Amino acid sequence: MTVFVNESSKSVLSGISKMKSAMIEDYNRWMPPTTETRKKMNEEFVEGFEVKYGSKYIKLLTKNGGCVTAFIVGVDTDKKFKKGDILKPAGWSAPARNAARGNVLDGNYPINWTGPVYLK
């Protein structure tokens, strides 16, 4: 399943908030909270988000810091990407710099509960 984030944002932080809300919506579609166990799993997913600020990227983590979900470009000085661009993780500490999967400031991008979608 995929949720499409239509709205633009005035700040990166606001854009990340909209992206997280879309990821939660997608998780709820994938794992409807129909039982107590599923309700608990949904709560853990929502509470498990963490945002870490680096010198160049903002790292979005889930499962209480255990999984890197996305990197967001947090500077205006990147040679390839613009501020707010969403990048898939290449690993724990670096994004895949092949292409942006969307931009949290511009909106109009798809997102899954697991993170940015793959390129077509």
N, CA, C and O atoms as CSV, one atom per row, in Angstrom:
chain,resi,resn,atom,element,x,y,z
A,1,MET,N,N,0.840,-1.177,0.000
A,1,MET,CA,C,0.000,0.000,0.000
A,1,MET,C,C,0.886,1.241,0.000
A,1,MET,O,O,2.039,1.202,0.428
A,2,THR,N,N,0.338,2.303,-0.473
A,2,THR,CA,C,1.075,3.555,-0.549
A,2,THR,C,C,0.121,4.706,-0.265
A,2,THR,O,O,-1.044,4.681,-0.662
A,3,VAL,N,N,0.637,5.710,0.428
A,3,VAL,CA,C,-0.125,6.932,0.684
A,3,VAL,C,C,0.568,8.047,-0.081
A,3,VAL,O,O,1.797,8.107,-0.125
A,4,PHE,N,N,-0.209,8.917,-0.674
A,4,PHE,CA,C,0.327,10.032,-1.437
A,4,PHE,C,C,0.219,11.292,-0.595
A,4,PHE,O,O,-0.872,11.653,-0.153
A,5,VAL,N,N,1.346,11.968,-0.370
A,5,VAL,CA,C,1.362,13.223,0.384
A,5,VAL,C,C,1.209,14.354,-0.621
A,5,VAL,O,O,2.111,14.609,-1.419
A,6,ASN,N,N,0.076,15.024,-0.583
A,6,ASN,CA,C,-0.222,16.082,-1.549
A,6,ASN,C,C,0.235,17.462,-1.088
A,6,ASN,O,O,0.630,18.289,-1.910
A,7,GLU,N,N,0.184,17.716,0.204
A,7,GLU,CA,C,0.379,19.058,0.734
A,7,GLU,C,C,1.847,19.473,0.764
A,7,GLU,O,O,2.729,18.666,1.059
A,8,SER,N,N,2.089,20.729,0.459
A,8,SER,CA,C,3.417,21.302,0.617
A,8,SER,C,C,3.566,21.775,2.064
A,8,SER,O,O,2.589,21.831,2.810
A,9,SER,N,N,4.785,22.111,2.448
A,9,SER,CA,C,5.066,22.561,3.812
A,9,SER,C,C,5.967,23.785,3.780
A,9,SER,O,O,6.744,23.979,2.845
A,10,LYS,N,N,5.850,24.601,4.811
A,10,LYS,CA,C,6.681,25.805,4.896
A,10,LYS,C,C,8.027,25.533,5.548
A,10,LYS,O,O,8.973,26.301,5.370
A,11,SER,N,N,8.118,24.437,6.307
A,11,SER,CA,C,9.389,24.096,6.959
A,11,SER,C,C,9.651,22.603,6.803
A,11,SER,O,O,8.726,21.816,6.601
A,12,VAL,N,N,10.912,22.227,6.897
A,12,VAL,CA,C,11.283,20.823,6.801
A,12,VAL,C,C,10.648,20.037,7.941
A,12,VAL,O,O,10.166,18.924,7.733
A,13,LEU,N,N,10.645,20.598,9.126
A,13,LEU,CA,C,10.058,19.909,10.282
A,13,LEU,C,C,8.571,19.633,10.068
A,13,LEU,O,O,8.086,18.549,10.390
A,14,SER,N,N,7.853,20.607,9.528
A,14,SER,CA,C,6.434,20.412,9.225
A,14,SER,C,C,6.257,19.347,8.141
A,14,SER,O,O,5.339,18.530,8.215
A,15,GLY,N,N,7.121,19.358,7.152
A,15,GLY,CA,C,7.067,18.359,6.087
A,15,GLY,C,C,7.341,16.955,6.601
A,15,GLY,O,O,6.699,15.996,6.170
A,16,ILE,N,N,8.293,16.831,7.521
A,16,ILE,CA,C,8.588,15.524,8.125
A,16,ILE,C,C,7.382,15.041,8.917
A,16,ILE,O,O,7.067,13.851,8.906
A,17,SER,N,N,6.715,15.946,9.595
A,17,SER,CA,C,5.517,15.593,10.356
A,17,SER,C,C,4.424,15.042,9.431
A,17,SER,O,O,3.762,14.061,9.766
A,18,LYS,N,N,4.239,15.677,8.268
A,18,LYS,CA,C,3.246,15.196,7.303
A,18,LYS,C,C,3.657,13.844,6.741
A,18,LYS,O,O,2.808,12.982,6.516
A,19,MET,N,N,4.953,13.653,6.512
A,19,MET,CA,C,5.447,12.383,6.003
A,19,MET,C,C,5.214,11.277,7.035
A,19,MET,O,O,4.776,10.182,6.684
A,20,LYS,N,N,5.504,11.560,8.298
A,20,LYS,CA,C,5.272,10.575,9.362
A,20,LYS,C,C,3.787,10.239,9.472
A,20,LYS,O,O,3.436,9.073,9.654
A,21,SER,N,N,2.914,11.234,9.366
A,21,SER,CA,C,1.470,10.980,9.425
A,21,SER,C,C,1.024,10.067,8.290
A,21,SER,O,O,0.192,9.183,8.493
A,22,ALA,N,N,1.574,10.278,7.100
A,22,ALA,CA,C,1.238,9.425,5.962
A,22,ALA,C,C,1.752,8.001,6.174
A,22,ALA,O,O,1.077,7.038,5.813
A,23,MET,N,N,2.936,7.867,6.755
A,23,MET,CA,C,3.490,6.541,7.046
A,23,MET,C,C,2.615,5.814,8.069
A,23,MET,O,O,2.394,4.609,7.946
A,24,ILE,N,N,2.124,6.526,9.065
A,24,ILE,CA,C,1.243,5.937,10.074
A,24,ILE,C,C,-0.078,5.517,9.435
A,24,ILE,O,O,-0.602,4.444,9.734
A,25,GLU,N,N,-0.613,6.363,8.556
A,25,GLU,CA,C,-1.848,6.016,7.852
A,25,GLU,C,C,-1.658,4.738,7.026
A,25,GLU,O,O,-2.524,3.863,7.021
A,26,ASP,N,N,-0.529,4.638,6.335
A,26,ASP,CA,C,-0.246,3.449,5.529
A,26,ASP,C,C,-0.093,2.217,6.415
A,26,ASP,O,O,-0.551,1.134,6.051
A,27,TYR,N,N,0.544,2.371,7.571
A,27,TYR,CA,C,0.695,1.246,8.510
A,27,TYR,C,C,-0.671,0.781,9.005
A,27,TYR,O,O,-0.922,-0.420,9.099
A,28,ASN,N,N,-1.549,1.725,9.320
A,28,ASN,CA,C,-2.898,1.372,9.790
A,28,ASN,C,C,-3.717,0.668,8.721
A,28,ASN,O,O,-4.562,-0.169,9.039
A,29,ARG,N,N,-3.479,0.997,7.461
A,29,ARG,CA,C,-4.149,0.280,6.367
A,29,ARG,C,C,-3.605,-1.142,6.250
A,29,ARG,O,O,-4.355,-2.091,6.018
A,30,TRP,N,N,-2.296,-1.272,6.413
A,30,TRP,CA,C,-1.649,-2.573,6.291
A,30,TRP,C,C,-1.958,-3.459,7.492
A,30,TRP,O,O,-2.162,-4.664,7.344
A,31,MET,N,N,-1.991,-2.859,8.685
A,31,MET,CA,C,-2.233,-3.586,9.933
A,31,MET,C,C,-3.388,-2.916,10.676
A,31,MET,O,O,-3.158,-2.211,11.659
A,32,PRO,N,N,-4.636,-3.127,10.218
A,32,PRO,CA,C,-5.777,-2.483,10.875
A,32,PRO,C,C,-5.841,-2.861,12.360
A,32,PRO,O,O,-5.690,-4.032,12.709
A,33,PRO,N,N,-6.061,-1.882,13.220
A,33,PRO,CA,C,-6.095,-2.155,14.667
A,33,PRO,C,C,-7.399,-2.824,15.101
A,33,PRO,O,O,-8.195,-2.230,15.829
A,34,THR,N,N,-7.610,-4.051,14.653
A,34,THR,CA,C,-8.854,-4.762,14.915
A,34,THR,C,C,-8.812,-5.622,16.168
A,34,THR,O,O,-9.862,-6.019,16.672
A,35,THR,N,N,-7.621,-5.921,16.683
A,35,THR,CA,C,-7.481,-6.703,17.915
A,35,THR,C,C,-6.600,-5.932,18.887
A,35,THR,O,O,-5.952,-4.956,18.510
A,36,GLU,N,N,-6.581,-6.367,20.114
A,36,GLU,CA,C,-5.734,-5.706,21.116
A,36,GLU,C,C,-4.259,-5.792,20.744
A,36,GLU,O,O,-3.508,-4.838,20.946
A,37,THR,N,N,-3.846,-6.932,20.201
A,37,THR,CA,C,-2.451,-7.095,19.794
A,37,THR,C,C,-2.092,-6.116,18.687
A,37,THR,O,O,-1.029,-5.496,18.719
A,38,ARG,N,N,-2.979,-5.979,17.707
A,38,ARG,CA,C,-2.719,-5.050,16.608
A,38,ARG,C,C,-2.761,-3.601,17.079
A,38,ARG,O,O,-1.987,-2.773,16.599
A,39,LYS,N,N,-3.648,-3.288,18.006
A,39,LYS,CA,C,-3.687,-1.931,18.557
A,39,LYS,C,C,-2.365,-1.603,19.228
A,39,LYS,O,O,-1.841,-0.498,19.082
A,40,LYS,N,N,-1.829,-2.568,19.964
A,40,LYS,CA,C,-0.547,-2.363,20.638
A,40,LYS,C,C,0.576,-2.187,19.618
A,40,LYS,O,O,1.451,-1.339,19.794
A,41,MET,N,N,0.553,-2.988,18.556
A,41,MET,CA,C,1.565,-2.870,17.508
A,41,MET,C,C,1.498,-1.495,16.838
A,41,MET,O,O,2.533,-0.893,16.554
A,42,ASN,N,N,0.290,-1.000,16.586
A,42,ASN,CA,C,0.126,0.321,15.986
A,42,ASN,C,C,0.656,1.412,16.904
A,42,ASN,O,O,1.320,2.341,16.446
A,43,GLU,N,N,0.368,1.306,18.190
A,43,GLU,CA,C,0.872,2.282,19.159
A,43,GLU,C,C,2.394,2.267,19.195
A,43,GLU,O,O,3.026,3.322,19.238
A,44,GLU,N,N,2.981,1.081,19.177
A,44,GLU,CA,C,4.441,0.963,19.190
A,44,GLU,C,C,5.051,1.567,17.928
A,44,GLU,O,O,6.109,2.195,17.988
A,45,PHE,N,N,4.389,1.381,16.789
A,45,PHE,CA,C,4.889,1.974,15.546
A,45,PHE,C,C,4.876,3.488,15.644
A,45,PHE,O,O,5.862,4.143,15.306
A,46,VAL,N,N,3.766,4.049,16.104
A,46,VAL,CA,C,3.631,5.507,16.219
A,46,VAL,C,C,4.652,6.076,17.206
A,46,VAL,O,O,5.281,7.098,16.934
A,47,GLU,N,N,4.811,5.420,18.338
A,47,GLU,CA,C,5.728,5.909,19.365
A,47,GLU,C,C,7.191,5.637,19.023
A,47,GLU,O,O,8.085,6.211,19.646
A,48,GLY,N,N,7.447,4.770,18.044
A,48,GLY,CA,C,8.811,4.373,17.716
A,48,GLY,C,C,9.556,5.309,16.790
A,48,GLY,O,O,10.735,5.080,16.520
A,49,PHE,N,N,8.914,6.357,16.290
A,49,PHE,CA,C,9.600,7.304,15.399
A,49,PHE,C,C,10.625,8.123,16.167
A,49,PHE,O,O,10.404,8.515,17.313
A,50,GLU,N,N,11.748,8.370,15.511
A,50,GLU,CA,C,12.787,9.218,16.083
A,50,GLU,C,C,13.412,10.017,14.947
A,50,GLU,O,O,13.614,9.490,13.853
A,51,VAL,N,N,13.715,11.276,15.200
A,51,VAL,CA,C,14.346,12.138,14.214
A,51,VAL,C,C,15.717,12.542,14.764
A,51,VAL,O,O,15.820,13.056,15.877
A,52,LYS,N,N,16.768,12.304,13.970
A,52,LYS,CA,C,18.132,12.686,14.360
A,52,LYS,C,C,18.675,13.671,13.338
A,52,LYS,O,O,18.592,13.447,12.131
A,53,TYR,N,N,19.228,14.757,13.841
A,53,TYR,CA,C,19.758,15.807,12.988
A,53,TYR,C,C,21.269,15.660,12.853
A,53,TYR,O,O,21.994,15.625,13.847
A,54,GLY,N,N,21.730,15.577,11.610
A,54,GLY,CA,C,23.150,15.548,11.322
A,54,GLY,C,C,23.563,16.863,10.684
A,54,GLY,O,O,22.756,17.785,10.566
A,55,SER,N,N,24.818,16.949,10.273
A,55,SER,CA,C,25.303,18.195,9.684
A,55,SER,C,C,24.716,18.449,8.295
A,55,SER,O,O,24.605,19.601,7.878
A,56,LYS,N,N,24.339,17.390,7.574
A,56,LYS,CA,C,23.820,17.533,6.224
A,56,LYS,C,C,22.431,16.919,6.045
A,56,LYS,O,O,21.618,17.419,5.267
A,57,TYR,N,N,22.170,15.840,6.767
A,57,TYR,CA,C,20.919,15.100,6.608
A,57,TYR,C,C,20.157,14.996,7.916
A,57,TYR,O,O,20.728,15.050,9.006
A,58,ILE,N,N,18.855,14.845,7.772
A,58,ILE,CA,C,17.985,14.525,8.901
A,58,ILE,C,C,17.605,13.064,8.710
A,58,ILE,O,O,17.082,12.678,7.665
A,59,LYS,N,N,17.870,12.263,9.723
A,59,LYS,CA,C,17.629,10.821,9.644
A,59,LYS,C,C,16.325,10.500,10.356
A,59,LYS,O,O,16.129,10.886,11.509
A,60,LEU,N,N,15.432,9.793,9.669
A,60,LEU,CA,C,14.172,9.355,10.267
A,60,LEU,C,C,14.292,7.877,10.599
A,60,LEU,O,O,14.542,7.043,9.729
A,61,LEU,N,N,14.106,7.571,11.884
A,61,LEU,CA,C,14.225,6.199,12.361
A,61,LEU,C,C,12.881,5.709,12.881
A,61,LEU,O,O,12.051,6.496,13.336
A,62,THR,N,N,12.679,4.397,12.807
A,62,THR,CA,C,11.495,3.781,13.388
A,62,THR,C,C,11.930,2.675,14.328
A,62,THR,O,O,13.115,2.366,14.449
A,63,LYS,N,N,10.932,2.079,15.000
A,63,LYS,CA,C,11.167,1.011,15.971
A,63,LYS,C,C,12.154,1.456,17.041
A,63,LYS,O,O,13.133,0.772,17.343
A,64,ASN,N,N,11.864,2.621,17.601
A,64,ASN,CA,C,12.670,3.170,18.690
A,64,ASN,C,C,14.149,3.247,18.337
A,64,ASN,O,O,15.011,2.847,19.119
A,65,GLY,N,N,14.428,3.774,17.134
A,65,GLY,CA,C,15.808,4.000,16.727
A,65,GLY,C,C,16.498,2.799,16.125
A,65,GLY,O,O,17.707,2.844,15.900
A,66,GLY,N,N,15.775,1.726,15.855
A,66,GLY,CA,C,16.410,0.517,15.355
A,66,GLY,C,C,16.519,0.413,13.846
A,66,GLY,O,O,17.364,-0.329,13.345
A,67,CYS,N,N,15.684,1.140,13.104
A,67,CYS,CA,C,15.682,1.038,11.633
A,67,CYS,C,C,15.705,2.427,11.013
A,67,CYS,O,O,14.912,3.292,11.383
A,68,VAL,N,N,16.615,2.637,10.073
A,68,VAL,CA,C,16.641,3.892,9.328
A,68,VAL,C,C,15.585,3.793,8.237
A,68,VAL,O,O,15.615,2.876,7.416
A,69,THR,N,N,14.660,4.729,8.231
A,69,THR,CA,C,13.566,4.726,7.275
A,69,THR,C,C,13.833,5.650,6.099
A,69,THR,O,O,13.523,5.307,4.958
A,70,ALA,N,N,14.402,6.813,6.365
A,70,ALA,CA,C,14.644,7.793,5.304
A,70,ALA,C,C,15.676,8.812,5.760
A,70,ALA,O,O,15.922,8.992,6.953
A,71,PHE,N,N,16.262,9.460,4.789
A,71,PHE,CA,C,17.100,10.628,5.027
A,71,PHE,C,C,16.447,11.800,4.317
A,71,PHE,O,O,15.930,11.650,3.210
A,72,ILE,N,N,16.468,12.967,4.950
A,72,ILE,CA,C,15.947,14.182,4.345
A,72,ILE,C,C,17.105,15.167,4.278
A,72,ILE,O,O,17.799,15.385,5.272
A,73,VAL,N,N,17.314,15.764,3.107
A,73,VAL,CA,C,18.384,16.745,2.948
A,73,VAL,C,C,18.019,17.964,3.784
A,73,VAL,O,O,16.941,18.536,3.619
A,74,GLY,N,N,18.917,18.359,4.679
A,74,GLY,CA,C,18.631,19.455,5.597
A,74,GLY,C,C,19.398,20.727,5.322
A,74,GLY,O,O,19.353,21.661,6.123
A,75,VAL,N,N,20.108,20.783,4.194
A,75,VAL,CA,C,20.919,21.962,3.869
A,75,VAL,C,C,20.593,22.457,2.464
A,75,VAL,O,O,20.062,21.720,1.633
A,76,ASP,N,N,20.921,23.715,2.222
A,76,ASP,CA,C,20.736,24.313,0.895
A,76,ASP,C,C,21.973,24.163,0.019
A,76,ASP,O,O,21.946,24.534,-1.155
A,77,THR,N,N,23.053,23.626,0.571
A,77,THR,CA,C,24.333,23.613,-0.120
A,77,THR,C,C,24.692,22.283,-0.772
A,77,THR,O,O,25.815,22.132,-1.254
A,78,ASP,N,N,23.789,21.327,-0.805
A,78,ASP,CA,C,24.081,20.047,-1.444
A,78,ASP,C,C,24.212,20.262,-2.957
A,78,ASP,O,O,23.419,20.991,-3.553
A,79,LYS,N,N,25.210,19.628,-3.571
A,79,LYS,CA,C,25.472,19.841,-4.996
A,79,LYS,C,C,24.459,19.143,-5.907
A,79,LYS,O,O,24.263,19.568,-7.046
A,80,LYS,N,N,23.818,18.084,-5.422
A,80,LYS,CA,C,22.910,17.297,-6.263
A,80,LYS,C,C,21.440,17.457,-5.881
A,80,LYS,O,O,20.567,17.405,-6.746
A,81,PHE,N,N,21.164,17.650,-4.595
A,81,PHE,CA,C,19.789,17.668,-4.111
A,81,PHE,C,C,19.443,19.000,-3.468
A,81,PHE,O,O,20.319,19.755,-3.045
A,82,LYS,N,N,18.135,19.272,-3.405
A,82,LYS,CA,C,17.704,20.504,-2.751
A,82,LYS,C,C,17.179,20.190,-1.344
A,82,LYS,O,O,16.861,19.046,-1.021
A,83,LYS,N,N,17.103,21.211,-0.546
A,83,LYS,CA,C,16.637,21.068,0.829
A,83,LYS,C,C,15.241,20.443,0.841
A,83,LYS,O,O,14.353,20.865,0.101
A,84,GLY,N,N,15.064,19.433,1.692
A,84,GLY,CA,C,13.781,18.763,1.823
A,84,GLY,C,C,13.659,17.497,1.004
A,84,GLY,O,O,12.689,16.756,1.163
A,85,ASP,N,N,14.628,17.226,0.121
A,85,ASP,CA,C,14.556,16.010,-0.688
A,85,ASP,C,C,14.611,14.767,0.197
A,85,ASP,O,O,15.369,14.712,1.165
A,86,ILE,N,N,13.795,13.774,-0.151
A,86,ILE,CA,C,13.710,12.515,0.592
A,86,ILE,C,C,14.574,11.489,-0.131
A,86,ILE,O,O,14.416,11.262,-1.330
A,87,LEU,N,N,15.490,10.870,0.616
A,87,LEU,CA,C,16.392,9.872,0.057
A,87,LEU,C,C,16.218,8.550,0.795
A,87,LEU,O,O,16.010,8.528,2.008
A,88,LYS,N,N,16.305,7.450,0.053
A,88,LYS,CA,C,16.279,6.114,0.675
A,88,LYS,C,C,17.601,5.894,1.390
A,88,LYS,O,O,18.621,6.444,0.975
A,89,PRO,N,N,17.606,5.108,2.444
A,89,PRO,CA,C,18.876,4.783,3.091
A,89,PRO,C,C,19.696,3.802,2.250
A,89,PRO,O,O,19.154,2.853,1.683
A,90,ALA,N,N,20.991,4.039,2.178
A,90,ALA,CA,C,21.907,3.070,1.576
A,90,ALA,C,C,22.448,2.172,2.682
A,90,ALA,O,O,22.912,1.060,2.429
A,91,GLY,N,N,22.380,2.667,3.894
A,91,GLY,CA,C,22.832,1.944,5.076
A,91,GLY,C,C,22.463,2.753,6.294
A,91,GLY,O,O,21.655,3.679,6.213
A,92,TRP,N,N,23.051,2.407,7.420
A,92,TRP,CA,C,22.725,3.073,8.680
A,92,TRP,C,C,23.106,4.552,8.677
A,92,TRP,O,O,22.381,5.380,9.229
A,93,SER,N,N,24.225,4.883,8.067
A,93,SER,CA,C,24.731,6.243,8.212
A,93,SER,C,C,24.743,7.064,6.925
A,93,SER,O,O,25.187,8.212,6.943
A,94,ALA,N,N,24.271,6.512,5.813
A,94,ALA,CA,C,24.324,7.268,4.567
A,94,ALA,C,C,23.109,6.976,3.686
A,94,ALA,O,O,22.589,5.861,3.670
A,95,PRO,N,N,22.666,8.012,2.950
A,95,PRO,CA,C,21.545,7.812,2.030
A,95,PRO,C,C,22.017,7.314,0.669
A,95,PRO,O,O,23.191,7.437,0.320
A,96,ALA,N,N,21.089,6.752,-0.089
A,96,ALA,CA,C,21.332,6.440,-1.493
A,96,ALA,C,C,21.208,7.755,-2.251
A,96,ALA,O,O,20.156,8.394,-2.217
A,97,ARG,N,N,22.263,8.159,-2.926
A,97,ARG,CA,C,22.280,9.468,-3.589
A,97,ARG,C,C,22.006,9.367,-5.085
A,97,ARG,O,O,22.448,10.219,-5.856
A,98,ASN,N,N,21.273,8.321,-5.504
A,98,ASN,CA,C,20.975,8.189,-6.925
A,98,ASN,C,C,19.841,9.104,-7.372
A,98,ASN,O,O,19.909,9.676,-8.460
A,99,ALA,N,N,18.796,9.255,-6.552
A,99,ALA,CA,C,17.666,10.114,-6.917
A,99,ALA,C,C,16.794,10.373,-5.701
A,99,ALA,O,O,16.664,9.522,-4.821
A,100,ALA,N,N,16.197,11.559,-5.663
A,100,ALA,CA,C,15.257,11.890,-4.593
A,100,ALA,C,C,13.946,11.170,-4.841
A,100,ALA,O,O,13.537,10.986,-5.988
A,101,ARG,N,N,13.285,10.763,-3.761
A,101,ARG,CA,C,11.992,10.081,-3.863
A,101,ARG,C,C,10.833,11.035,-3.631
A,101,ARG,O,O,9.678,10.610,-3.612
A,102,GLY,N,N,11.117,12.285,-3.458
A,102,GLY,CA,C,10.117,13.306,-3.186
A,102,GLY,C,C,10.768,14.433,-2.423
A,102,GLY,O,O,11.979,14.424,-2.206
A,103,ASN,N,N,9.975,15.403,-2.014
A,103,ASN,CA,C,10.487,16.529,-1.244
A,103,ASN,C,C,9.432,16.921,-0.223
A,103,ASN,O,O,8.281,17.175,-0.577
A,104,VAL,N,N,9.831,16.970,1.058
A,104,VAL,CA,C,8.879,17.261,2.132
A,104,VAL,C,C,8.367,18.699,2.072
A,104,VAL,O,O,7.308,18.993,2.627
A,105,LEU,N,N,9.087,19.591,1.418
A,105,LEU,CA,C,8.629,20.971,1.288
A,105,LEU,C,C,7.629,21.124,0.140
A,105,LEU,O,O,6.660,21.875,0.252
A,106,ASP,N,N,7.864,20.416,-0.953
A,106,ASP,CA,C,7.000,20.531,-2.136
A,106,ASP,C,C,5.747,19.675,-2.056
A,106,ASP,O,O,4.714,20.041,-2.617
A,107,GLY,N,N,5.821,18.540,-1.365
A,107,GLY,CA,C,4.702,17.598,-1.333
A,107,GLY,C,C,4.623,16.826,-2.641
A,107,GLY,O,O,5.595,16.770,-3.393
A,108,ASN,N,N,3.466,16.232,-2.912
A,108,ASN,CA,C,3.225,15.462,-4.139
A,108,ASN,C,C,4.193,14.297,-4.317
A,108,ASN,O,O,4.855,14.184,-5.349
A,109,TYR,N,N,4.273,13.431,-3.306
A,109,TYR,CA,C,5.128,12.247,-3.388
A,109,TYR,C,C,4.445,11.071,-2.685
A,109,TYR,O,O,3.657,11.270,-1.760
A,110,PRO,N,N,4.750,9.844,-3.128
A,110,PRO,CA,C,4.213,8.653,-2.462
A,110,PRO,C,C,5.136,8.211,-1.326
A,110,PRO,O,O,6.346,8.432,-1.373
A,111,ILE,N,N,4.546,7.585,-0.306
A,111,ILE,CA,C,5.332,7.077,0.828
A,111,ILE,C,C,4.651,5.813,1.356
A,111,ILE,O,O,3.424,5.718,1.360
A,112,ASN,N,N,5.438,4.866,1.791
A,112,ASN,CA,C,4.944,3.653,2.440
A,112,ASN,C,C,5.272,3.724,3.917
A,112,ASN,O,O,6.039,4.586,4.345
A,113,TRP,N,N,4.696,2.824,4.698
A,113,TRP,CA,C,5.023,2.796,6.127
A,113,TRP,C,C,6.482,2.386,6.330
A,113,TRP,O,O,7.071,2.669,7.373
A,114,THR,N,N,7.053,1.729,5.345
A,114,THR,CA,C,8.448,1.309,5.447
A,114,THR,C,C,9.414,2.388,4.986
A,114,THR,O,O,10.623,2.258,5.176
A,115,GLY,N,N,8.894,3.457,4.380
A,115,GLY,CA,C,9.755,4.553,3.941
A,115,GLY,C,C,9.473,4.957,2.502
A,115,GLY,O,O,8.419,4.629,1.956
A,116,PRO,N,N,10.414,5.671,1.885
A,116,PRO,CA,C,10.217,6.123,0.509
A,116,PRO,C,C,10.075,4.955,-0.455
A,116,PRO,O,O,10.642,3.883,-0.242
A,117,VAL,N,N,9.313,5.177,-1.515
A,117,VAL,CA,C,9.103,4.110,-2.491
A,117,VAL,C,C,10.310,4.001,-3.419
A,117,VAL,O,O,11.080,4.949,-3.579
A,118,TYR,N,N,10.456,2.823,-4.028
A,118,TYR,CA,C,11.537,2.597,-4.977
A,118,TYR,C,C,11.274,3.363,-6.267
A,118,TYR,O,O,10.130,3.691,-6.583
A,119,LEU,N,N,12.332,3.641,-7.003
A,119,LEU,CA,C,12.200,4.303,-8.300
A,119,LEU,C,C,11.636,3.316,-9.315
A,119,LEU,O,O,11.863,2.111,-9.209
A,120,LYS,N,N,10.911,3.821,-10.283
A,120,LYS,CA,C,10.347,2.968,-11.337
A,120,LYS,C,C,11.254,2.947,-12.532
A,120,LYS,O,O,10.952,2.284,-13.524
